[in-house]
């Protein structure tokens, strides 16, 4: 068991190698059953041929073969790995959007304040920070 499979088995509770073997065994068993029953001479093929004709039975066999080609278990570890990364990307995107929300909200709040209030706030800050003393010195120096 590789490190990645060990990691997944700890967090998912499933042994992915065992699941891969189980899926491959079930795919092989399904393929054998379908080939036995749906191919010409098979039990289901004969029933379809008797009820709906040889053309319908041949079409049914071709459908079964197409489904077998597209319905394999595939690589279980790769599917879990891909789903893990999709979930990780989605979670990171959610965190990014939550962290970015205040920074998107602040400019809209600041833009909604009228310019007169900004001017009044600047004047209040000017006098609060000692601007009146500085202004008095400037005026006193010019008046002499």
C-alpha positions as CSV (number, residue, x, y, z in Angstrom):
1,X,0.0,0.0,0.0
2,X,1.5,3.3,-1.1
3,X,1.6,6.4,1.1
4,X,-1.2,8.1,-0.9
5,X,-3.4,5.0,-0.6
6,X,-2.6,4.8,3.2
7,X,-3.6,8.5,3.5
8,X,-6.9,7.9,1.7
9,X,-7.7,4.8,3.6
10,X,-7.2,6.6,6.9
11,X,-9.4,9.5,6.0
12,X,-12.0,7.7,3.9
13,X,-12.2,4.4,5.7
14,X,-11.8,2.5,2.5
15,X,-8.8,0.5,1.2
16,X,-8.7,1.8,-2.4
17,X,-6.5,-1.0,-3.7
18,X,-9.1,-3.5,-2.4
19,X,-11.9,-1.4,-3.9
20,X,-10.0,-1.4,-7.2
21,X,-9.6,-5.2,-7.1
22,X,-13.3,-5.6,-6.2
23,X,-14.4,-3.3,-9.0
24,X,-12.2,-5.0,-11.6
25,X,-13.6,-8.4,-10.4
26,X,-17.2,-7.2,-10.7
27,X,-16.5,-5.7,-14.2
28,X,-15.0,-9.0,-15.3
29,X,-17.9,-11.0,-13.9
30,X,-20.4,-8.6,-15.6
31,X,-18.6,-8.9,-18.9
32,X,-18.7,-12.8,-18.7
33,X,-22.4,-12.8,-17.8
34,X,-23.3,-10.4,-20.6
35,X,-21.2,-12.3,-23.1
36,X,-22.9,-15.5,-22.1
37,X,-26.4,-14.2,-22.1
38,X,-26.6,-11.5,-24.7
39,X,-24.4,-12.9,-27.5
40,X,-26.0,-15.0,-30.2
41,X,-27.1,-18.3,-28.7
42,X,-27.4,-16.8,-25.2
43,X,-30.4,-17.0,-23.0
44,X,-31.5,-13.4,-23.2
45,X,-30.5,-13.1,-26.9
46,X,-32.8,-16.1,-27.7
47,X,-35.7,-14.6,-25.7
48,X,-35.4,-11.2,-27.5
49,X,-35.0,-12.9,-30.9
50,X,-38.2,-15.0,-30.2
51,X,-40.2,-11.9,-29.0
52,X,-38.9,-9.1,-31.3
53,X,-36.8,-10.6,-34.0
54,X,-33.1,-11.2,-34.8
55,X,-32.4,-7.5,-35.6
56,X,-33.6,-6.3,-32.2
57,X,-31.6,-9.0,-30.5
58,X,-28.4,-8.0,-32.5
59,X,-29.1,-4.3,-31.5
60,X,-29.5,-5.3,-27.9
61,X,-26.1,-7.2,-28.0
62,X,-24.4,-4.2,-29.5
63,X,-25.9,-1.9,-26.8
64,X,-24.5,-4.3,-24.1
65,X,-21.1,-4.2,-25.7
66,X,-21.1,-0.4,-25.8
67,X,-22.2,-0.2,-22.2
68,X,-19.4,-2.6,-21.2
69,X,-16.8,-0.4,-22.8
70,X,-18.0,2.8,-21.1
71,X,-19.0,1.3,-17.7
72,X,-15.7,0.0,-16.4
73,X,-14.7,0.9,-12.9
74,X,-11.6,2.8,-14.0
75,X,-8.8,3.9,-11.7
76,X,-10.4,4.2,-8.3
77,X,-7.4,6.0,-6.7
78,X,-7.3,8.5,-9.6
79,X,-11.0,9.2,-9.2
80,X,-10.6,9.7,-5.4
81,X,-7.5,11.9,-6.1
82,X,-9.3,14.0,-8.6
83,X,-12.3,14.4,-6.3
84,X,-10.0,15.3,-3.5
85,X,-8.4,18.1,-5.5
86,X,-11.7,19.4,-6.8
87,X,-12.9,19.6,-3.2
88,X,-9.7,21.3,-2.1
89,X,-10.0,23.8,-4.9
90,X,-13.6,24.5,-4.0
91,X,-12.8,24.9,-0.3
92,X,-9.9,27.3,-1.1
93,X,-12.2,29.3,-3.4
94,X,-14.7,29.6,-0.6
95,X,-12.1,30.8,1.9
96,X,-10.7,33.3,-0.7
97,X,-14.2,34.7,-1.3
98,X,-14.9,35.1,2.4
99,X,-11.5,36.8,3.0
100,X,-11.9,39.1,0.0
101,X,-15.5,40.2,0.9
102,X,-14.5,42.9,3.5
103,X,-12.0,44.3,1.1
104,X,-14.7,44.6,-1.6
105,X,-17.1,46.1,0.9
106,X,-14.8,48.8,2.3
107,X,-14.4,50.9,-0.9
108,X,-18.2,50.9,-1.5
109,X,-18.8,52.2,2.1
110,X,-16.1,54.9,1.7
111,X,-17.6,56.0,-1.7
112,X,-21.1,56.3,-0.1
113,X,-19.9,59.0,2.3
114,X,-20.6,62.5,0.9
115,X,-17.6,64.8,0.2
116,X,-18.9,67.4,2.7
117,X,-18.5,64.9,5.5
118,X,-14.9,64.0,4.3
119,X,-14.1,67.7,4.4
120,X,-15.6,68.2,7.8
121,X,-13.8,65.1,9.1
122,X,-10.5,66.4,7.7
123,X,-11.0,69.8,9.4
124,X,-11.9,68.1,12.7
125,X,-8.8,65.9,12.4
126,X,-6.6,69.0,11.6
127,X,-7.7,70.8,14.7
128,X,-7.6,67.7,16.9
129,X,-4.0,67.0,15.9
130,X,-2.9,70.5,16.9
131,X,-3.5,72.3,13.6
132,X,-5.0,75.3,15.4
133,X,-1.6,75.9,17.2
134,X,0.3,75.6,13.9
135,X,-2.2,77.9,12.1
136,X,-1.8,80.5,14.9
137,X,2.0,80.4,14.6
138,X,1.7,80.8,10.8
139,X,-0.7,83.7,11.1
140,X,1.4,85.4,13.9
141,X,4.5,85.2,11.8
142,X,2.8,86.9,8.8
143,X,1.1,89.6,10.9
144,X,4.4,91.0,12.3
